[in-house]
Amino acid sequence: NKLQREEEEGLIKLEQKRIEEEKRKKILELEKIEAEKKKREEERALLNAKKYAYRTEATDLVKWLEGFRSAVEPFDKNKDNAVKKRRLNMKKIARGKMNTLSHDKAKIESIIRDIVQAVQISVQEDEAIQNEMNNNGAAGGNFTPDMAVGGKYLIDLVASSIIVRA
């Protein structure tokens, strides 16, 4: 009787150990599954972040361009005849040259040189206007600060022409 009880108790203890071991295995399996699931979610989030990173970059670029365009807006709206003439020449350079683009490498390089030269001339004119305003003090002569952004205006005009052509 006693021997039989001890044997039964031993079997019960073995069964309990087996059940506990199974529980531990199931817990480990569940933890492993959770870790894999979390890893997949992180990978998916990383892929989505990479996939839509261009949107963030584009949004930042648009904000920068809006700031740039607001800086040249007074030049674009200036009614002074000298500024109007300067703007017209810039439009001829930007739009006229862009409309003659072709697949010929030499032609493209020639247009790029012309545009770079025009931008350099515009920047020099802007510096001359700025110097004239500085030399004449508060009076500023016949110049206003918005007249000294022609180089930026030309760059914006060229960029706009490229975007329209693309």
C-alpha positions in Angstrom: 0.0 0.0 0.0 2.7 2.4 1.0 4.8 1.4 -1.9 2.0 1.9 -4.2 1.3 5.4 -2.8 4.9 6.3 -3.2 4.9 5.1 -6.7 1.8 7.1 -7.5 3.2 10.2 -5.9 6.4 9.7 -8.0 4.3 9.4 -11.1 2.3 12.5 -10.2 5.5 14.4 -9.6 6.9 13.3 -13.0 3.6 14.3 -14.7 3.7 17.7 -13.0 7.4 18.2 -14.1 6.4 17.2 -17.6 3.5 19.6 -17.6 5.7 22.4 -16.2 8.3 21.7 -18.9 5.6 21.8 -21.6 4.4 25.2 -20.2 7.9 26.6 -20.3 8.3 25.4 -23.9 5.0 27.0 -24.9 6.0 30.2 -23.2 9.3 30.2 -25.0 7.6 29.5 -28.3 5.1 32.3 -27.7 7.9 34.7 -26.8 9.8 33.7 -30.0 6.7 34.2 -32.1 6.1 37.7 -30.5 9.8 38.6 -31.1 9.4 37.6 -34.8 6.2 39.5 -35.1 7.8 42.6 -33.6 10.8 42.2 -35.9 8.5 42.0 -38.9 6.6 45.1 -37.8 9.8 47.0 -37.4 11.1 45.9 -40.8 7.7 46.9 -42.3 7.9 50.3 -40.6 11.5 50.8 -41.9 10.4 49.8 -45.4 7.5 52.3 -45.3 9.8 55.0 -44.0 12.2 54.4 -46.9 9.4 54.1 -49.3 7.9 57.5 -48.4 11.2 59.3 -47.6 11.0 61.1 -50.9 7.7 62.7 -49.7 9.5 64.2 -46.7 12.3 65.4 -48.9 9.9 66.9 -51.4 8.0 68.7 -48.7 11.2 70.2 -47.3 12.3 71.2 -50.8 8.9 72.8 -51.6 9.1 74.8 -48.4 12.6 76.0 -49.3 11.5 76.9 -52.8 8.5 78.9 -51.4 10.9 80.8 -49.2 13.2 81.4 -52.2 10.3 82.5 -54.4 9.1 84.9 -51.8 12.5 86.5 -51.8 12.4 87.2 -55.6 8.7 88.2 -55.7 9.3 91.9 -55.1 11.7 91.9 -58.1 9.0 90.1 -60.2 6.4 92.7 -59.3 8.6 95.8 -59.5 7.1 98.4 -61.9 10.4 100.3 -62.6 11.2 100.4 -66.3 14.8 99.4 -65.7 13.7 96.3 -63.7 11.1 95.5 -66.4 13.7 95.6 -69.1 16.1 93.5 -67.0 13.3 90.9 -66.3 12.5 90.8 -70.0 16.1 90.0 -70.9 16.2 87.3 -68.2 13.0 85.8 -69.6 14.5 85.8 -73.1 17.5 84.0 -71.8 15.7 81.5 -69.5 12.8 80.6 -71.7 14.3 81.2 -75.1 17.4 79.1 -74.4 15.4 76.4 -72.7 13.1 76.1 -75.8 16.1 75.4 -78.0 17.3 72.4 -76.0 17.9 69.3 -77.9 19.6 66.0 -77.4 22.8 67.3 -78.9 25.5 67.4 -76.2 27.3 70.4 -77.6 24.0 72.4 -77.8 23.2 71.6 -74.2 26.7 72.6 -73.0 26.4 75.8 -75.0 23.1 76.7 -73.4 24.4 75.9 -70.0 27.4 78.2 -70.6 25.1 81.0 -71.8 22.8 80.6 -68.7 25.8 80.5 -66.3 27.2 83.6 -67.9 23.8 85.4 -67.6 23.5 84.4 -63.9 27.0 85.7 -63.3 26.2 89.0 -65.0 23.0 89.3 -63.0 24.8 88.7 -59.8 27.4 91.4 -60.7 24.6 93.8 -61.5 22.9 93.0 -58.2 26.2 93.7 -56.4 26.6 97.0 -58.3 23.1 98.0 -57.2 23.8 96.9 -53.6 27.0 98.9 -53.6 25.2 102.0 -55.0 22.6 101.7 -52.3 25.3 101.4 -49.6 27.3 104.3 -51.0 24.3 106.6 -51.2 23.2 105.8 -47.6 19.6 106.0 -46.7 18.7 107.8 -50.0 19.9 104.8 -52.0 19.8 106.7 -55.2 17.3 105.3 -57.7 17.6 101.8 -56.3 15.5 99.8 -53.9 16.6 96.5 -52.2 14.2 94.5 -54.3 16.1 95.5 -57.4 19.2 93.6 -56.1 17.8 90.1 -56.4 18.0 89.6 -60.2 20.4 86.7 -60.0 18.1 84.8 -57.7 15.2 85.7 -60.0 17.0 84.4 -63.0 17.9 81.1 -61.2 14.2 80.7 -60.2 13.1 81.5 -63.8 15.5 78.9 -65.2 14.4 76.3 -62.7 10.7 77.0 -63.5 11.5 76.7 -67.2 13.2 73.3 -66.6 10.3 72.1 -64.6 7.8 73.1 -67.3 9.9 71.4 -69.9 10.2 68.2 -67.8 
